[in-house]
């Protein structure tokens, strides 16, 4: 998708100033767009994952190294998506820490 279409999709999802962005709407947005590298399918329709990284750090290092070789519009989209995901993951984690105590005993067996 080109830069203008991407910007329009962001504005439609979150509003002009992103005021509708939340962990839930960010996840919905990610589910509705395709800015990742398309998956490779084998002849039997199984997905081929060609990843040699063994740690999250290595995955991220590889991602950022590859971004340097992408066209600027594509790089900006990918970096925006990663930054948005990381930021809202932190918010979601913070909220869970802040209010998680309210839900801790719901799974306890009363017997």
MARBA-3410 file (N, C-alpha, C, O; in Angstrom, 1 decimal):
111
0.9,-1.2,0.0,0.0,0.0,0.0,0.9,1.2,0.0,2.0,1.2,0.6 ~ 0.5,2.3,-0.7,1.3,3.5,-0.8,1.1,4.3,0.5,0.3,4.0,1.3 ~ 2.0,5.3,0.6,2.0,6.2,1.8,0.7,6.8,2.1,0.2,6.8,3.2 ~ 0.0,7.4,1.1,-1.2,8.1,1.3,-2.3,7.2,1.7,-3.1,7.5,2.6 ~ -2.4,6.0,1.1,-3.4,5.0,1.5,-3.2,4.6,3.0,-4.1,4.4,3.7
-1.9,4.4,3.3,-1.6,4.0,4.7,-2.0,5.1,5.7,-2.6,4.8,6.7 ~ -1.7,6.3,5.4,-2.1,7.4,6.2,-3.6,7.5,6.4,-4.1,7.7,7.5 ~ -4.3,7.3,5.3,-5.8,7.3,5.3,-6.3,6.2,6.2,-7.3,6.4,7.0 ~ -5.7,5.0,6.1,-6.2,3.9,6.9,-5.9,4.2,8.4,-6.8,3.8,9.2 ~ -4.8,4.8,8.7,-4.5,5.1,10.1,-5.5,6.1,10.6,-6.1,6.0,11.7
-5.8,7.2,9.8,-6.8,8.2,10.2,-8.2,7.6,10.4,-8.9,8.0,11.3 ~ -8.6,6.7,9.5,-9.9,6.1,9.6,-10.0,5.2,10.9,-11.0,5.2,11.5 ~ -8.9,4.6,11.2,-8.9,3.7,12.4,-8.9,4.4,13.7,-9.6,4.0,14.6 ~ -8.1,5.5,13.7,-7.8,6.2,15.0,-8.2,7.6,15.1,-8.2,8.2,16.2 ~ -8.7,8.2,14.0,-9.0,9.7,14.0,-7.7,10.5,13.6,-6.6,9.9,13.6
-8.0,11.7,13.3,-6.9,12.6,12.8,-5.7,12.7,13.7,-4.6,12.7,13.3 ~ -6.0,12.8,15.0,-5.0,12.9,16.0,-4.7,11.6,16.8,-4.1,11.7,17.9 ~ -5.2,10.5,16.3,-5.1,9.2,16.9,-5.8,9.1,18.2,-5.4,8.2,19.1 ~ -6.8,9.9,18.5,-7.5,9.9,19.8,-8.3,8.6,20.1,-8.6,8.3,21.2 ~ -8.6,7.8,19.0,-9.3,6.5,19.2,-8.3,5.3,19.3,-8.8,4.2,19.4
-7.0,5.6,19.4,-6.1,4.5,19.6,-6.1,4.0,21.0,-6.1,4.7,22.0 ~ -6.2,2.7,21.1,-6.2,1.9,22.4,-5.6,0.6,22.1,-5.4,0.2,20.9 ~ -5.2,-0.2,23.1,-4.7,-1.5,22.8,-5.6,-2.3,21.9,-5.2,-3.1,21.0 ~ -6.9,-2.2,22.2,-7.9,-3.0,21.4,-8.0,-2.5,19.9,-8.0,-3.3,19.0 ~ -8.1,-1.2,19.7,-8.2,-0.7,18.4,-6.9,-0.8,17.6,-6.9,-1.0,16.4
-5.8,-0.8,18.3,-4.5,-1.0,17.6,-4.4,-2.4,17.1,-4.0,-2.7,16.0 ~ -4.9,-3.4,17.9,-4.9,-4.8,17.5,-5.8,-5.0,16.3,-5.5,-5.7,15.4 ~ -7.0,-4.4,16.4,-7.9,-4.5,15.2,-7.3,-3.9,14.0,-7.5,-4.4,12.9 ~ -6.6,-2.8,14.1,-5.9,-2.2,13.0,-4.9,-3.1,12.3,-4.9,-3.3,11.1 ~ -4.1,-3.7,13.2,-3.1,-4.7,12.7,-3.7,-5.8,12.0,-3.2,-6.3,11.0
-4.9,-6.3,12.5,-5.6,-7.4,11.9,-6.2,-7.0,10.5,-6.4,-7.9,9.6 ~ -6.4,-5.7,10.3,-7.1,-5.2,9.1,-6.1,-4.9,8.0,-6.5,-4.7,6.8 ~ -4.8,-4.7,8.3,-3.9,-4.3,7.2,-2.8,-5.4,7.0,-2.7,-6.3,7.8 ~ -2.2,-5.3,5.9,-1.1,-6.2,5.6,0.2,-5.4,5.2,0.4,-5.0,4.0 ~ 1.0,-5.1,6.2,2.2,-4.4,5.9,3.4,-5.3,6.2,4.6,-4.8,6.2
3.2,-6.5,6.5,4.3,-7.4,6.7,4.7,-8.1,5.4,3.9,-8.1,4.4 ~ 5.8,-8.8,5.4,6.2,-9.5,4.2,5.3,-10.7,4.0,5.0,-11.4,5.0 ~ 4.8,-10.9,2.8,3.8,-12.0,2.6,4.5,-13.3,3.0,5.7,-13.5,2.8 ~ 3.6,-14.2,3.4,4.1,-15.5,3.8,4.3,-16.4,2.6,3.7,-16.2,1.6 ~ 5.3,-17.3,2.7,5.6,-18.3,1.7,4.8,-19.6,2.0,4.9,-20.1,3.1
4.1,-20.0,1.0,3.4,-21.3,1.2,4.1,-22.4,0.4,4.5,-22.2,-0.7 ~ 4.1,-23.6,1.0,4.7,-24.7,0.3,3.6,-25.3,-0.6,2.4,-24.9,-0.5 ~ 3.9,-26.3,-1.4,2.9,-26.9,-2.3,1.8,-27.5,-1.5,0.7,-27.6,-2.1 ~ 2.0,-27.9,-0.3,0.9,-28.5,0.5,0.1,-27.5,1.3,-0.6,-27.8,2.3 ~ 0.3,-26.2,1.0,-0.3,-25.1,1.7,0.1,-24.8,3.1,-0.5,-24.0,3.8
1.2,-25.4,3.5,1.7,-25.1,4.8,2.6,-23.8,4.7,3.3,-23.6,3.7 ~ 2.6,-23.0,5.8,3.4,-21.8,5.8,4.9,-22.1,6.1,5.2,-22.9,6.9 ~ 5.8,-21.5,5.3,7.2,-21.7,5.5,7.7,-20.5,6.2,7.6,-19.4,5.8 ~ 8.3,-20.7,7.4,8.9,-19.7,8.1,10.4,-19.8,8.0,11.0,-20.7,8.5 ~ 11.0,-18.8,7.3,12.4,-18.8,7.1,13.1,-17.9,8.1,13.6,-16.8,7.7
13.2,-18.3,9.3,13.7,-17.5,10.4,14.8,-18.3,11.1,14.5,-19.4,11.6 ~ 16.0,-17.7,11.1,17.1,-18.4,11.8,17.4,-17.8,13.2,18.2,-18.4,13.9 ~ 16.8,-16.7,13.5,17.0,-16.1,14.8,16.5,-17.0,15.9,15.5,-17.7,15.8 ~ 17.3,-17.0,17.0,17.0,-17.8,18.2,16.5,-16.9,19.4,16.0,-17.5,20.4 ~ 16.6,-15.6,19.3,16.2,-14.8,20.4,15.4,-13.6,19.9,15.5,-13.3,18.7
14.6,-13.0,20.7,13.8,-11.8,20.3,14.8,-10.7,19.9,14.5,-10.0,18.9 ~ 15.9,-10.5,20.6,16.9,-9.5,20.3,17.4,-9.7,18.9,17.5,-8.7,18.1 ~ 17.7,-10.9,18.5,18.2,-11.2,17.2,17.1,-10.9,16.1,17.4,-10.4,15.0 ~ 15.9,-11.3,16.4,14.8,-11.0,15.5,14.7,-9.5,15.2,14.6,-9.1,14.1 ~ 14.7,-8.7,16.3,14.6,-7.2,16.2,15.8,-6.6,15.5,15.7,-5.7,14.6
17.0,-7.1,15.8,18.2,-6.7,15.1,18.1,-6.9,13.6,18.4,-6.1,12.8 ~ 17.6,-8.1,13.2,17.5,-8.5,11.8,16.4,-7.6,11.1,16.6,-7.1,10.0 ~ 15.3,-7.4,11.8,14.2,-6.5,11.3,14.8,-5.1,11.0,14.6,-4.6,9.9 ~ 15.5,-4.5,12.0,15.9,-3.1,11.8,17.0,-3.1,10.7,17.1,-2.1,10.0 ~ 17.8,-4.1,10.6,18.9,-4.1,9.5,18.2,-4.2,8.2,18.6,-3.5,7.2
17.1,-5.0,8.1,16.4,-5.1,6.8,15.7,-3.8,6.4,15.5,-3.5,5.3 ~ 15.2,-3.1,7.4,14.4,-1.8,7.2,15.3,-0.8,6.4,14.8,-0.1,5.6 ~ 16.6,-0.9,6.7,17.5,0.1,6.0,17.6,-0.1,4.5,18.0,0.8,3.8 ~ 17.1,-1.3,4.1,17.2,-1.6,2.6,15.8,-1.4,2.0,15.7,-1.7,0.7 ~ 14.8,-1.1,2.7,13.5,-0.9,2.2,13.3,0.5,1.6,14.0,1.4,2.0
12.4,0.6,0.6,12.1,2.0,0.1,11.5,2.8,1.3,10.9,2.2,2.2 ~ 11.7,4.1,1.3,11.4,4.9,2.4,9.9,4.9,2.8,9.6,4.8,4.0 ~ 9.0,4.8,1.9,7.6,4.7,2.2,7.3,3.4,3.0,6.6,3.4,4.0 ~ 7.8,2.3,2.4,7.6,1.0,3.1,8.3,1.0,4.5,7.7,0.5,5.4 ~ 9.5,1.5,4.6,10.2,1.5,5.9,9.4,2.3,6.9,9.3,1.9,8.0
8.9,3.5,6.5,8.1,4.3,7.4,6.8,3.5,7.9,6.5,3.6,9.1 ~ 6.2,2.8,7.0,5.0,2.0,7.4,5.4,1.0,8.4,4.7,0.8,9.5 ~ 6.4,0.2,8.1,6.8,-0.9,9.0,7.3,-0.3,10.4,6.9,-0.9,11.4 ~ 8.0,0.8,10.3,8.5,1.3,11.6,7.3,1.9,12.4,7.3,1.8,13.6 ~ 6.3,2.5,11.8,5.2,3.0,12.4,4.4,1.9,13.1,4.0,2.0,14.3
4.2,0.8,12.4,3.5,-0.4,12.9,4.2,-1.0,14.1,3.6,-1.3,15.1 ~ 5.5,-1.1,14.0,6.3,-1.7,15.1,6.2,-0.7,16.3,6.0,-1.2,17.5 ~ 6.4,0.5,16.1,6.4,1.5,17.2,5.0,1.5,17.9,4.9,1.6,19.1 ~ 4.0,1.5,17.1,2.6,1.5,17.6,2.4,0.3,18.5,1.8,0.3,19.5 ~ 2.8,-0.9,17.9,2.6,-2.1,18.6,3.3,-2.1,20.0,2.8,-2.5,21.0
4.6,-1.7,19.9,5.4,-1.7,21.2,4.8,-0.7,22.2,4.8,-1.1,23.4 ~ 4.4,0.5,21.8,3.9,1.5,22.7,2.6,1.0,23.3,2.4,1.1,24.5 ~ 1.7,0.4,22.5,0.4,0.0,23.1,0.6,-1.3,23.9,-0.3,-1.6,24.7 ~ 1.6,-2.1,23.6,1.8,-3.3,24.4,2.3,-2.8,25.8,1.9,-3.4,26.8 ~ 3.1,-1.8,25.9,3.5,-1.2,27.2,2.3,-0.7,27.9,2.2,-0.9,29.1
1.4,0.0,27.2,0.2,0.6,27.9,-0.6,-0.6,28.4,-1.1,-0.5,29.5 ~ -0.8,-1.6,27.6,-1.6,-2.7,28.0,-1.0,-3.4,29.2,-1.7,-3.8,30.1 ~ 0.3,-3.6,29.2,1.0,-4.2,30.3,0.9,-3.3,31.6,0.6,-3.8,32.7 ~ 1.0,-2.0,31.4,0.9,-1.1,32.6,-0.5,-1.1,33.1,-0.7,-1.2,34.4 ~ -1.5,-1.1,32.3,-2.9,-1.2,32.8,-3.2,-2.5,33.5,-3.9,-2.6,34.5
-2.6,-3.6,33.0,-2.8,-4.9,33.6,-2.2,-4.9,35.0,-2.7,-5.4,36.0 ~ -1.0,-4.3,35.2,-0.3,-4.2,36.5,-1.2,-3.3,37.4,-1.3,-3.6,38.6 ~ -1.7,-2.2,36.8,-2.5,-1.3,37.7,-3.8,-1.8,38.2,-4.2,-1.6,39.3 ~ -4.5,-2.6,37.3,-5.8,-3.1,37.8,-5.9,-4.6,37.9,-7.0,-5.1,38.2 ~ -4.8,-5.3,37.6,-4.8,-6.7,37.6,-5.2,-7.3,38.9,-5.8,-8.4,39.0
-4.9,-6.7,40.0,-5.3,-7.2,41.3,-6.8,-7.4,41.5,-7.3,-8.2,42.3 ~ -7.6,-6.6,40.7,-9.0,-6.8,40.8,-9.5,-8.1,40.2,-10.7,-8.5,40.6 ~ -8.7,-8.7,39.4,-9.2,-10.0,38.7,-8.4,-11.2,39.2,-8.6,-12.3,38.6 ~ -7.5,-11.1,40.1,-6.6,-12.2,40.4,-7.3,-13.4,40.9,-6.9,-14.6,40.7 ~ -8.4,-13.3,41.7,-9.0,-14.4,42.3,-10.2,-15.0,41.6,-10.9,-15.9,42.1
-10.5,-14.5,40.4,-11.6,-15.0,39.6,-11.4,-16.4,39.2,-12.4,-17.1,39.0 ~ -10.2,-16.8,38.9,-10.0,-18.2,38.5,-9.8,-19.2,39.6,-9.7,-20.4,39.4 ~ -9.8,-18.7,40.9,-9.7,-19.6,42.0,-10.9,-20.5,42.2,-12.0,-20.0,42.0 ~ -10.7,-21.7,42.5,-11.8,-22.7,42.7,-12.3,-22.5,44.1,-11.6,-22.6,45.1 ~ -13.6,-22.1,44.2,-14.2,-21.8,45.6,-14.3,-23.0,46.5,-14.5,-22.9,47.7
-14.1,-24.3,46.0,-14.3,-25.4,46.8,-13.0,-25.9,47.5,-13.0,-26.8,48.2
END
